Amino acid sequence: MRVAVFATCLVDALFPDVGKAVVRLLRRLDQDVEVPLRQTCCGQMHVNSGYPREALPLVRNHVEAFLEYDAIVVPSGSCAAAIRHQHADIAREYGDGVLVEGAELVARHTYELSEFLVDVLGVTDVGAYFPHRVTYHPTCHSLRLLRVGDRPLQLLRQVRGLELAELPDATSCCGFGGTFAIKNADVSTAMLADKMAGVLATRAEVCTACDSSCLMHIGGGLSRLNTGVRTVHLAEILAS
Amino acid sequence: MTGPLSGAPFPEAARKALADTQLRRNLARATSTIRAKSAAVVEELPDWAALREAGAAIKDDVLANLDRYLVQLEEQVAVRGGTVHWARDADEANRIVTRLVRRTGETSVVKVKSMATHEIGLNEALAHAGIAAHETDLAELILQLGHDTPSHILVPAIHRNRAEIREIFLREMRGVDPSLTDEPAALAEAARRHLRGQFLSASVAISGANFAVAETGTLAVVESEGNGRMCLTLPRTLITVMGIEKLIPTWRDLEVFLQLLPRSSTGERMNPYTSMWAGAIEGQEFHLVLLDNGRTATLADPRGRFALRCIRCSACLNVCPVYERTGGHAYGSVYPGPIGAVLSPQLTGVAHNTSLPFASSLCGACYDVCPVAIDIPSMLVHLRAEAVEAKGRTPERAAMAAAAWTMADSTRWSRALRSARLGRLLGGRRALPPPLSAWVRSRDLPEPPRHTFRDWWANQR
């Protein structure tokens, strides 16, 4: 099985430690991972902001970068969902038949990190040690578009030293929503305020999730308020 | 036109609403109560998923064969002594209703709660013609007395709490007991006394419809208070205004929708009052106004048409994190919340409201609860593209095109990352140029990393 990591543009640019953690974790689980350097971005921001035509070259680049792999692991529920649910549609609307086929193939081989670990590798105990009180925020796209269910929690429960605190009103959106966070900054911030109140109520030291984008938003708010609570991607906990 | 849209763009209207802490408290309390009730009664049905699929399939059949079913409905209503009128838009519908009321010689009418008549601005049109329309639904009465507009499809006065309602009654309701308390029972009793006189004296009633059965010409109104039933049965003339998408093919199809609707809307197993009538009953005159008002244009869009499946249960409003914080008025439309964000721009044309499709974080909660499985998030994304097209050349479009060009090629992308890192070192964690500056109003930026992920991978190999 040829396994590739699609780090996502956000991790590549701003959160390289998340990408490194995915590589380290998969190697520890005896996977010979590759990071095709042709990868850039899944194009979700363009599609969801109303620029599907502009997303076409990104979809094409992504498909060509990952076509030959049997499994593509993505540390983002949102990007995995875009690849699975949007790429073939974009190819159909603006591209060609070859691209549609390629996009469908890549979509079938794409896994969000917790899906790959639990469903493909069949592991929940990845040998991690993380001695902190942690709360888990299920991101909307991992929850409702990918239906990852409790896979991330199954993985977290096996982490040594980790004390899991249940997040109140966990399934409500944190307010990130891509360009929504900018275009509707006030509503986004009102949603963030409630999410942060939930996180603080757990008295957790760390808030984790499957998406660096939502964590950047939650973490940015927690930092602004000097709460001392950190945001850490699931991959980083599992690789510890 | 008397269309549903007006006012400021969503972000601006939302900012005002967010500043109203009383409103936010009222909404959070009300939506979380309905949400929990509805979730509980949906969960207890083992065949909910199948019902939902059936509901969607029946509505899709209606939309695919609307021409045939509408003619069938007209025939069936006519056979049973009713008269059917066809209205292309709001103005035509208002003209028809005004003419029908005038013919009776009456200058006042009673109304059953109806979204379609709000959509066309019927009360205002009637007032213009010297006809007073009295709302009889409790929440609609509260709004009418308070010179207010609905902010929710099912619970139009959801933004008001009982203390505020008491104040409105004391101020506006003629002959109200000045010692009125804000106990729900006392408020309801005051409304009952106020309305009773109107029911008994009215000779014209105007209603909407939840469903119309093409096969039998039956119209159905479901409600909780019984006010609707009073209006539908007491007056001599009944005029029903109904959007053309409210059709269902057969009587049996009601079985599906009368399960889906109450559980999704009020969180009840069955709604307290279900009134059904076919044509005119003895001694009564019945008119049915079939309203298009942008619906056939919506039907023409293969991705947008699913909004016409909507049965106005408002489950999507109750689970929407955006609606919960802004309330309905911020949407500037009769149809607020997620369904409003996809329906309203289509009814008036997207160019007339380019901000509504963006009034969502695309969290997907609306799609999960929709009893007729409308994929609202995907439709929002589709309408965003239309809104972008409608706006033409903008700085955002240029930025998006530049970003796409850069990101479509890994060499250009890695070069861009290197120069961006230099820029970040100068900018700190709390400064960004507009429009990105909206981010740092409430959120710090992450610490800039020492290297990119791709550089790390390239080096360690």
HADDOCK unambig.tbl for C-alpha pairs under 7 A between the chains (distance, minus, plus):
assign (segid A and resid 12 and name CA) (segid B and resid 452 and name CA) 5.39 0.50 0.50
assign (segid A and resid 12 and name CA) (segid B and resid 453 and name CA) 4.54 0.50 0.50
assign (segid A and resid 12 and name CA) (segid B and resid 454 and name CA) 6.27 0.50 0.50
assign (segid A and resid 13 and name CA) (segid B and resid 417 and name CA) 6.43 0.50 0.50
assign (segid A and resid 13 and name CA) (segid B and resid 452 and name CA) 5.32 0.50 0.50
assign (segid A and resid 13 and name CA) (segid B and resid 453 and name CA) 6.87 0.50 0.50
assign (segid A and resid 14 and name CA) (segid B and resid 448 and name CA) 6.42 0.50 0.50
assign (segid A and resid 14 and name CA) (segid B and resid 449 and name CA) 6.08 0.50 0.50
assign (segid A and resid 15 and name CA) (segid B and resid 449 and name CA) 6.94 0.50 0.50
assign (segid A and resid 16 and name CA) (segid B and resid 452 and name CA) 5.69 0.50 0.50
assign (segid A and resid 16 and name CA) (segid B and resid 453 and name CA) 4.34 0.50 0.50
assign (segid A and resid 19 and name CA) (segid B and resid 453 and name CA) 6.35 0.50 0.50
assign (segid A and resid 37 and name CA) (segid B and resid 454 and name CA) 6.74 0.50 0.50
assign (segid A and resid 38 and name CA) (segid B and resid 410 and name CA) 5.29 0.50 0.50
assign (segid A and resid 39 and name CA) (segid B and resid 410 and name CA) 6.38 0.50 0.50
assign (segid A and resid 40 and name CA) (segid B and resid 407 and name CA) 5.89 0.50 0.50
assign (segid A and resid 40 and name CA) (segid B and resid 410 and name CA) 5.85 0.50 0.50
assign (segid A and resid 40 and name CA) (segid B and resid 413 and name CA) 6.94 0.50 0.50
assign (segid A and resid 41 and name CA) (segid B and resid 407 and name CA) 6.41 0.50 0.50
assign (segid A and resid 46 and name CA) (segid B and resid 400 and name CA) 6.99 0.50 0.50
assign (segid A and resid 48 and name CA) (segid B and resid 381 and name CA) 5.41 0.50 0.50
assign (segid A and resid 49 and name CA) (segid B and resid 384 and name CA) 6.40 0.50 0.50
assign (segid A and resid 50 and name CA) (segid B and resid 381 and name CA) 6.36 0.50 0.50
assign (segid A and resid 50 and name CA) (segid B and resid 384 and name CA) 4.47 0.50 0.50
assign (segid A and resid 50 and name CA) (segid B and resid 385 and name CA) 3.65 0.50 0.50
assign (segid A and resid 50 and name CA) (segid B and resid 388 and name CA) 5.91 0.50 0.50
assign (segid A and resid 51 and name CA) (segid B and resid 385 and name CA) 5.85 0.50 0.50
assign (segid A and resid 52 and name CA) (segid B and resid 385 and name CA) 6.99 0.50 0.50
assign (segid A and resid 54 and name CA) (segid B and resid 401 and name CA) 6.28 0.50 0.50
assign (segid A and resid 54 and name CA) (segid B and resid 404 and name CA) 6.07 0.50 0.50
assign (segid A and resid 55 and name CA) (segid B and resid 404 and name CA) 6.58 0.50 0.50
assign (segid A and resid 57 and name CA) (segid B and resid 408 and name CA) 5.51 0.50 0.50
assign (segid A and resid 58 and name CA) (segid B and resid 404 and name CA) 6.85 0.50 0.50
assign (segid A and resid 58 and name CA) (segid B and resid 407 and name CA) 6.67 0.50 0.50
assign (segid A and resid 58 and name CA) (segid B and resid 408 and name CA) 4.73 0.50 0.50
assign (segid A and resid 61 and name CA) (segid B and resid 408 and name CA) 6.05 0.50 0.50
assign (segid A and resid 140 and name CA) (segid B and resid 363 and name CA) 5.15 0.50 0.50
assign (segid A and resid 140 and name CA) (segid B and resid 364 and name CA) 6.96 0.50 0.50
assign (segid A and resid 141 and name CA) (segid B and resid 363 and name CA) 6.80 0.50 0.50
assign (segid A and resid 144 and name CA) (segid B and resid 364 and name CA) 6.34 0.50 0.50
assign (segid A and resid 172 and name CA) (segid B and resid 321 and name CA) 7.00 0.50 0.50
assign (segid A and resid 173 and name CA) (segid B and resid 321 and name CA) 6.75 0.50 0.50
assign (segid A and resid 173 and name CA) (segid B and resid 363 and name CA) 6.14 0.50 0.50
assign (segid A and resid 175 and name CA) (segid B and resid 361 and name CA) 6.36 0.50 0.50
assign (segid A and resid 176 and name CA) (segid B and resid 361 and name CA) 6.75 0.50 0.50
assign (segid A and resid 177 and name CA) (segid B and resid 361 and name CA) 4.17 0.50 0.50
assign (segid A and resid 177 and name CA) (segid B and resid 362 and name CA) 6.28 0.50 0.50
assign (segid A and resid 180 and name CA) (segid B and resid 358 and name CA) 6.99 0.50 0.50
assign (segid A and resid 180 and name CA) (segid B and resid 361 and name CA) 5.81 0.50 0.50
assign (segid A and resid 181 and name CA) (segid B and resid 439 and name CA) 6.79 0.50 0.50
assign (segid A and resid 182 and name CA) (segid B and resid 436 and name CA) 6.40 0.50 0.50
assign (segid A and resid 182 and name CA) (segid B and resid 438 and name CA) 5.43 0.50 0.50
assign (segid A and resid 182 and name CA) (segid B and resid 439 and name CA) 5.81 0.50 0.50
assign (segid A and resid 184 and name CA) (segid B and resid 11 and name CA) 5.40 0.50 0.50
assign (segid A and resid 185 and name CA) (segid B and resid 438 and name CA) 6.06 0.50 0.50
assign (segid A and resid 185 and name CA) (segid B and resid 439 and name CA) 6.96 0.50 0.50
assign (segid A and resid 186 and name CA) (segid B and resid 15 and name CA) 6.15 0.50 0.50
assign (segid A and resid 187 and name CA) (segid B and resid 14 and name CA) 6.99 0.50 0.50
assign (segid A and resid 187 and name CA) (segid B and resid 322 and name CA) 6.65 0.50 0.50
assign (segid A and resid 189 and name CA) (segid B and resid 442 and name CA) 6.70 0.50 0.50
assign (segid A and resid 216 and name CA) (segid B and resid 446 and name CA) 6.78 0.50 0.50
assign (segid A and resid 217 and name CA) (segid B and resid 443 and name CA) 6.71 0.50 0.50
assign (segid A and resid 220 and name CA) (segid B and resid 443 and name CA) 4.26 0.50 0.50
assign (segid A and resid 220 and name CA) (segid B and resid 444 and name CA) 4.30 0.50 0.50
assign (segid A and resid 220 and name CA) (segid B and resid 445 and name CA) 5.88 0.50 0.50
assign (segid A and resid 220 and name CA) (segid B and resid 446 and name CA) 6.82 0.50 0.50
assign (segid A and resid 221 and name CA) (segid B and resid 442 and name CA) 6.15 0.50 0.50
assign (segid A and resid 221 and name CA) (segid B and resid 443 and name CA) 4.48 0.50 0.50
assign (segid A and resid 221 and name CA) (segid B and resid 444 and name CA) 6.45 0.50 0.50
assign (segid A and resid 223 and name CA) (segid B and resid 444 and name CA) 6.29 0.50 0.50
assign (segid A and resid 224 and name CA) (segid B and resid 442 and name CA) 6.89 0.50 0.50
assign (segid A and resid 224 and name CA) (segid B and resid 443 and name CA) 5.79 0.50 0.50
assign (segid A and resid 224 and name CA) (segid B and resid 444 and name CA) 5.58 0.50 0.50
